[in-house]
Amino acid sequence: MRFRKKDKWTKDLIMRKEKMLRKHMPPTRIATKEQLHDMLLKYGMVYVKPDGGTQGKGVMRVELSKVGKRRYIYQVGERRREFATYDRAYEAISKEMKGKRHVVQKGIWLLKHKGRPFDIRLMIQRRPRGGFETTGTFTRVAHPRKIVTNGSQGGTIYATDDVLRQFAGTAKRKELYRRMNDLAQRTIKRLRGRFTEIKELGLDYAIDSSLKPWILEVNTLPDAAPFTLLKDKSIVRRIVRYGKAYGKTYKLVCKKAKRGI
């Protein structure tokens, strides 16, 4: 199996071999016309993502509305389109795909902060003295008119605890952090079993209404710049220090992400 650092499908296949990770990963398939239709019928809402994409570019949310007449709806960026038949919807979606391989993933309805959906980025890195450690998290709140949370797409960065305390008390938040860390440790162990050059990962978690963390994506080239928007500067200093120990440097300039207030 050939590995590309931005290849979502390869990482997905490797991670699903572990039962615990599989329980926290939304079902994912290669986005063929048939697979997309099957998943829409089963789940009602899915995300279609470029297999080698980054920064939320080209991500589509596709929905099947059964209220009144059946409608197929998709959104990419701020553009939203509706169709009466699946064939017409897929014709438009396939043009967005531009002949490149995409994956289709069961949609998770995210919790919302100030009426906007959010997810959580967790950074895990190799420690200077060995082993791996979660070195920081931040929460990304989506642009009001977009379906992705990425800072490069106008998302807003918050300290994770500032957002989660509205949904859970101290004990439940502590347990959620423990679960996310455990999943990150299992993920990096699983991927390094095949690709030993991996020294760090950025995991994107969706949190559902029952506070279950879902691994939406795993980034082998995580961006450290959003951590500079947090009030706690010790987090980004630790990330930079750990990265330096294995020869990594970071561009610590956020051009599009905003700091949450």
ZIBELKA-V152411 format. One record per residue. RES is the residue in one letter. SS is DSSP state (H for helix, E for strand, C for the rest). PSI is psi in whole degrees, -180 to 180 (NA if undefined). Layout:
RES;SS;PSI + RES;SS;PSI
This chain:
M;C;121 + R;C;134 + F;C;127 + R;C;138 + K;C;-26 + K;C;9 + D;C;103 + K;H;-39 + W;H;-42 + T;H;-47 + K;H;-40 + D;H;-46 + L;H;-42 + I;H;-45 + M;H;-35 + R;C;-9 + K;C;-15 + E;C;128 + K;H;-45 + M;H;-42 + L;H;-42 + R;H;-35 + K;H;-20 + H;C;21 + M;E;123 + P;C;140 + P;C;136 + T;E;142 + R;E;166 + I;E;135 + A;C;75 + T;C;169 + K;H;-42 + E;H;-43 + Q;H;-41 + L;H;-44 + H;H;-44 + D;H;-43 + M;H;-33 + L;H;-44 + L;H;-34 + K;H;-41 + Y;H;-19 + G;C;-30 + M;E;132 + V;E;164 + Y;E;136 + V;E;123 + K;E;141 + P;E;133 + D;C;-34 + G;C;22 + G;C;161 + T;C;163 + Q;C;22 + G;C;8 + K;C;132 + G;C;5 + V;C;134 + M;E;140 + R;E;128 + V;E;131 + E;E;150 + L;E;110 + S;E;127 + K;C;13 + V;C;116 + G;C;-133 + K;C;140 + R;C;133 + R;E;143 + Y;E;124 + I;E;134 + Y;E;153 + Q;E;136 + V;E;130 + G;C;-129 + E;C;4 + R;E;128 + R;E;133 + R;E;150 + E;E;147 + F;E;149 + A;C;-23 + T;C;154 + Y;H;-38 + D;H;-44 + R;H;-38 + A;H;-45 + Y;H;-33 + E;H;-43 + A;H;-41 + I;H;-42 + S;H;-30 + K;H;-37 + E;H;-31 + M;H;-22 + K;C;36 + G;C;3 + K;C;152 + R;C;133 + H;E;160 + V;E;153 + V;E;130 + Q;E;136 + K;E;132 + G;C;137 + I;C;125 + W;C;111 + L;C;152 + L;C;159 + K;E;145 + H;E;121 + K;C;37 + G;C;6 + R;E;137 + P;E;150 + F;E;157 + D;E;177 + I;E;130 + R;E;128 + L;E;133 + M;E;127 + I;E;135 + Q;E;157 + R;E;131 + R;C;150 + P;C;-31 + R;C;13 + G;C;159 + G;C;179 + F;E;147 + E;E;139 + T;E;118 + T;E;-9 + G;E;159 + T;E;157 + F;E;162 + T;E;136 + R;E;121 + V;E;130 + A;C;151 + H;C;143 + P;C;-28 + R;C;14 + K;C;164 + I;C;-1 + V;C;156 + T;C;-7 + N;C;139 + G;H;-35 + S;H;-15 + Q;H;21 + G;C;15 + G;C;165 + T;E;138 + I;E;129 + Y;E;156 + A;C;133 + T;H;-44 + D;H;-32 + D;H;-32 + V;H;-44 + L;H;-23 + R;C;-18 + Q;C;-14 + F;C;-19 + A;C;146 + G;C;-179 + T;H;-46 + A;H;-43 + K;H;-36 + R;H;-41 + K;H;-42 + E;H;-38 + L;H;-43 + Y;H;-40 + R;H;-43 + R;H;-43 + M;H;-40 + N;H;-43 + D;H;-43 + L;H;-38 + A;H;-42 + Q;H;-42 + R;H;-37 + T;H;-48 + I;H;-33 + K;H;-43 + R;H;-46 + L;H;-37 + R;H;-20 + G;C;-23 + R;C;-31 + F;C;89 + T;C;-13 + E;C;-11 + I;C;125 + K;C;-15 + E;E;155 + L;E;150 + G;E;117 + L;E;134 + D;E;121 + Y;E;132 + A;E;143 + I;E;122 + D;C;-177 + S;C;-19 + S;C;8 + L;C;26 + K;C;129 + P;E;133 + W;E;130 + I;E;108 + L;E;-37 + E;E;151 + V;E;124 + N;E;123 + T;C;-7 + L;C;64 + P;C;145 + D;C;125 + A;C;-13 + A;H;-40 + P;H;-25 + F;H;-22 + T;H;-16 + L;H;-8 + L;C;149 + K;C;-35 + D;C;98 + K;C;-12 + S;H;-25 + I;H;-52 + V;H;-32 + R;H;-41 + R;H;-43 + I;H;-46 + V;H;-41 + R;H;-45 + Y;H;-43 + G;H;-41 + K;H;-34 + A;H;-27 + Y;C;24 + G;C;17 + K;C;138 + T;C;156 + Y;C;145 + K;C;109 + L;C;49 + V;C;119 + C;C;112 + K;C;-28 + K;C;-31 + A;C;150 + K;E;155 + R;E;129 + G;C;147 + I;C;NA
